[in-house]
Amino acid sequence: MKNIMTYKGYTARIEFDQRDNVFIGKIVGIADSITFHGETVKELRADFEAAIDHYIADCEATGRTPRKAASGKLMLRVSPEVHARALATAKTAGKSLNQWAEEVMDKAAHV
């Protein structure tokens, strides 16, 4: 079971605080700190969505651009051997290395 929630392109990691008997969420992948909580999953979901909506509205009101978790550009360093094997595998599949890597990462991220 994954302890995540998503809304409007934002992802949050969810934890349960046994001491306070409450779910706590934190948006991941952005520099801004956005947290939320709820005693039930329904409350947690509602507070998560409200936090994101408030963040977006606050950014608009102050003239800032809301931060997203990723730009779509990725710089990755691997050994020359891994690079060569990945390139050969991509070409064998009739794809560019970028196309192949995106498919592999997408599949791995949906486990």
Secondary structure, DSSP 4 states (H G I P E B T S, - for coil): ---EEEETTEEEEEEEETTTTEEEEEEESSSS--EEEESSHHHHHHHHHHHHHHHHHHHHHHTPPPP-S--S-------HHHHHHHHHHHHHTT--HHHHHHHHHHHHHT-
